[in-house]
């Protein structure tokens, strides 16, 4: 049995970029179909940061109150504990936004919010548990996608296909788009850590390496930055990791002893981007167009801003006809500069993030500058909280 769908825009991937693009296009009266390969959004080891600029977008969509009604934590400043000394890395308290905080919410809750809002539109369709495996081409142009789901094969024909399925996209290469990359100097180990009543850790701890701790209520999600290619999951690797954790955060030493190698998830960091984000009939956004490092936690914000720019530029075009290659090129031109500048900064951060230092090592120069010149933390707050080129939803015709 094959399900046939005709739509205006088919979006492959129900992550932050895909669902935000769907909401942006629905505002223009565009028929949108999102195809997500998973049954739900309940997956660990995704970014939990909702930036101030994203919260402004939620307010413009009428979703901010609903967002804030869900369990979340706010952080007006990003702090770092360097061998017990507290430093501010980024200060959001002077941003020109409705909420001057970084908010932490499990990404599955955030995606549920966006999906719940989208399904209220009669022109929206969401396929879950559906894997896209092919493209439909007619006259040299991509005109849809094919895949399989729980009820059989699926064929979706569309005036535009958008790939928002991430850095491991299955259809990007099928479309003839190959990324070029910069060698990443680091990987990230993710694992859960048991939490005792009232226990808290600094968000970022650094010294003999780096640990980021996200409080998930009944457990801690830990991200530990390591040099690229140094984790193979062996007993020696695990023992070395536990020793580093104990040196960076002595209070974690007891809790981390219970972590087994199978509990550790490896994120291989990639810094790459497409030279061209589009072919006739298809556009890539988010990690599909530019895989980001987790440094600075800005990848989600960049992907969402790609989506907002694409909706603003392509919404009126889709309402009236079929986007030409020149229309898709406008999206890439709009988003290329912020992508390049963000990846440039992330490359410069890789070394300091993975450096292993002795307990009495002096504070690195960038951190000394932030300590000695507090006003710089407002600049870093703008870069992290707003992004290199903030995007806004287009006003709608009344």
N, C-alpha and C positions, 0 to 999 in steps of 0.2 A: 504494500500500500504506500502510495506517495502523496504527501501533502504539498499542494501548490499554493503559493502566496504571491500576490502582486502588491508591491508597496512602492513608496517613493524613495526611501532610504533604508538599506539593510546594514545594520551595524553588527559586526562580528566581535563579541566580547562584552560581557556585562559588568565590567569594572567601573571605576570612577569616571574615566574618559568616555566610555561608551554610554553609560546611563546619563551623564551630564549632557552629552551631545543630544541624546534622545529628548530630554526635557527642553533643551534649547530649540530644537526643530519643531517639537509639538506646539510651542508658542506661536509658530508661524503657520500652523494648520497643516503641517507636513505629516503624511502617513509614515510611521517609523516601525520597523521590526528589529528587535534585538535578539541575537542568537547567542546563548550562553551554554558552554559545554558541561558545566556542573549543575547539579540539582539544586544547590543553594549557595550561599556566600560564606558558609561556615568553614573557613580555613584559617589555620594559624599562620603566623609569620608573614603577615601583611602589615603595611604601614598603618598606623592608627592616627596620624596627625591630620587635623582639619585646620587649615591655615586661616588667619583673619580674612584674607581676600576671598576664600571659599565661603566663609560664613556670610560675607556681604552678598555673594551670589545666591546663597540660600534665602537670605532676606528678600532679594529681588524676586525670587521664585515663590515667595510666600511660605517658605518651609522652615524659617529660623525657629519659630516657637516650637514646632513639632520636633525639630532637631534638639533643642535644648531640653525638651521633656524626656529625652532618652538619657540613660546613665552616661555621664561624661566627667572629665576632669579638665580644668582650665589651668593654663600656665602663662602668666603675664611676662615672665622672663625665662629664658633658657639658661640654666646655671650648670657649672661644671665643678666637680670636686677634684682638685689637683693635689694628690697626696695630703688630703685633709683640708686644704685651703679652698674656700668657695669663691668662684669667679663667675661673673655674668658674661655669657657669650652673645646673647641677643636680647634686646629689650623691645617689647611690642607696645609699651604703654603710651607711645606718642604717635601711633599710626593713625592715618585718617580713615579709620574703618569703624563700623558699628560696634564691633567687639574687639578690644585690643588685647587679645589673648590667643595663644595656641591651644586648641582644644584636642583632647585625646578621647577617642571613641573607637571601640573595636570596628574594624572596617566592615564587618558583616552587618553591623547595625546601621552604619552610614549607607551602605548599598541597599539595604532593605528600605530605608527611608526614600531614596531616590526611586527605587523600583515601585514602591507603593504609590508614590506620587504619579509616576508615569502611567500605571495601569488604570488610573482614574480617567485617562483620556481615551475616548472610544477609538481613536486612530492609532493606538499603540498596541503592539503584539510582542509578547516575550516568550521565546522558546527556551526551555531549560533542558538539560541533559541532551543537548543536540550539538554534535560535532561537525563542523564544516570541513569538507574534504576536497572541494573543487570549485572552480569558477565557471560561470557561463559566459561565453564570448559570442558576440554577433557583430560581424563587420569590423573586426579589429578593436572592439570596445567591450569591456566587461559590463554585463547586464544582469548579473545575479550570482547566486552561490548555490551549491548543492551540499547536502550533508545527510546525516542519519540521526534519528532520535528514538525515543522509547516506543513510538508508534509506527516506525518505519522510516522510509526515505523522505527527505524534505527538499523542496526546490523553492527558492525565493528569488523572484525577479524584481529588479529595482532600477530606478534611474541613477542611483548612486550606491556604491558599496563602500563602507568605511571599515577599515581594519583597526580595531581597538583591542586586539586580543593579546597584546603584550610582546615582550622580547622574544618569546618562543613561538611566534606566529607560524601557523601551518600554511597559510595562504599567501603570505608575503612573497616567499620564494616562487610560488606557483605563478604569481603575477610578474615575476622577473625583477623583483626589487631585492637587492642584497645590501646589508649594512656594511659600513667600514668602521673599524673600531680602533681604540687606543688601548694598549695593554693596561689592564687594571692591576694595581699594586696590592689590592686587598680583597679578602673574602670576609664573610660574616657568618658566625656560628649563632644559631638561634636555639634556645631551649627554655623550658619552663623550670621555675624554681619554686619550691614550696614556700608558702607564706604563713608566718605565725601571726596571731592577733596583735595588732598595733605595730607590726614591723614595717619599716620604711627604709628606702635607700635613696641616695641622690640620683637624679635622672641620668647624669653622665658622671662617671668616675674614670680618672685617667692617671697615668704615671708610668707604670710598667706595662702599658697597653691601654685599652679602652673598653669600658662596659657601659652599655645603655640599658636602663631598667624601666620597663613599662609596667605599671601597677594595673593588673587585670581584675582586681577585687579579691578573688580567692587564691590567686597565684601571681607570681611575677613572670613576665616575659623578658628574657634576657637576650641582648644582642652583643656579641663579643667580636670585636674587629681583630682579624689576624692577617699576616702576610699571605698573599695569593698563593695557592697551590700547596699550602703546608698542612692541610687536613686530609687524612685518608681514613679516619675513623678507627685507627688502631688503638690498642691499649696504651701505647706510648703517647700517641696524640692526646688521648683523653687525660692521661696523667699530667701531661704538660699543660693542657688547658686549665685543669683544676689548680695547678701550681700558680699559673698566671693570675687566675681569678682571685686566689687567696692573697697574692702580693698586691693586687690593685685594690681589693676590698677585703680586708681581713675579717670583717663581720660576715661575709658570705662563705667563708671557708667551710664551716660545718654543713651549711645547706647544700653546697655544690657537691659534697661527697656522695650524695644519693643519685647524681646524674649518671646515666649509663650512655654508652656510645650511641645506642639506638634512639636515645632521647634527643640527640643533637641533629639539627637540620642545617645543612650547608647551603648558603646562598653564594654562588659564584658571581662576583661583581663584574659587570660588563659596562664599559663606556663606549657606546657606538651610536651611529646615526646613519640614516639613509641619505645618499646624495640627492635623490629625488624621492619625494614622499608620495608620488601619485603615478598612475597610468590612466589612460582614457577609461573613465567610469569607476575608478577606485582611488581612495585616499587613505593613507595611514596617519594615525595620530597617536599621541602618548608613547608608551614604551615600544610600540610597533615601529614608530618613526625614529625614536631616540631612546635607547636604554640608558638609564641613569644609575649612578652610584647612590647608595643610601646616605652618603655624606650630606649632612644638612637637612635631611628629611624633606627635600624639595621636589622629589620626583612626582609625587601625587599632585602637588599644586601645579606643576608644569603640564601634566597630562590634562588636568581639568581645564586649564587655561587654553590649551590646544582646542579642546572641545567647544569652549565658549566662542573662541574666534571662528571656528569652523561653522558653528550654528549661525553666528551673526553674518558671515560672508555668504554662506551657501543657502541659508533659509529662504531669502527672497528669490534666489535663482531656482531652487527646487520647486517653489510655489508656482513659478511661471513656466518651467521647462526642464531641460536636461543640462546639468553643469558641464561646461566645456573644460578642456585641460587648462585653459587660462584661469578659470575660476578656482580650480584646485591649486594652481600655482600661487594664487593670491594668499591662500591659507599658509602654504609653506613659507612664502616670503615674510608673512607677518610673524611667524613663529620661529624662524631660523635663528635670528639674532639672540633672543632669550635662551634658546637651546644651547647655542655655542658659548655664550658667556657663562651659563650655569655649569656646563661641562668643563670649561676652563677653570672655574673656581674649584670644582670637585677634584680635578686632577691635582691642583695645588694642595688640596687638603689631604690627599692620600698618604703622603709621607708622614706628616705629624700624627695622623690617626693611628698608624700601625707601629710607630716607633716605640721600642721597648727601652725604658730608661731605668737607671738605678734609683733607689728610693730617695737619695739626696741630690738627684739631678736638678739643675736650675730650671725655672719656668721657661718654656720656649718663647722666643721673641714675639710671635703673634699674640700669645696669651698675655705677655707683659704689656703689650700695647693696649689691649682691652682693659687690663687692670689699671694702667696708669692714665688712660684717656677714656673715661666712662662714656663720653659722648659717641665714641665709635660704636658702642653697643646699640645705639639707635639706628645707625646705618646697617649693621648686620641684621637688626630686627626688620628693617624694610626689605632687605634682600630675601630673608627667609620668609617673612610674613606676607609680603606682597608679590615677590618674584621680580625678575628683571623687566618684565613688561606685563603689568596686570591687564586683564581683559574684563570687559563688561558686557552684559547682555544688551542687545539692541532694543531701543524702545519700539513698542508695537503700534501699528496704525490703529486708530480707533474709528 
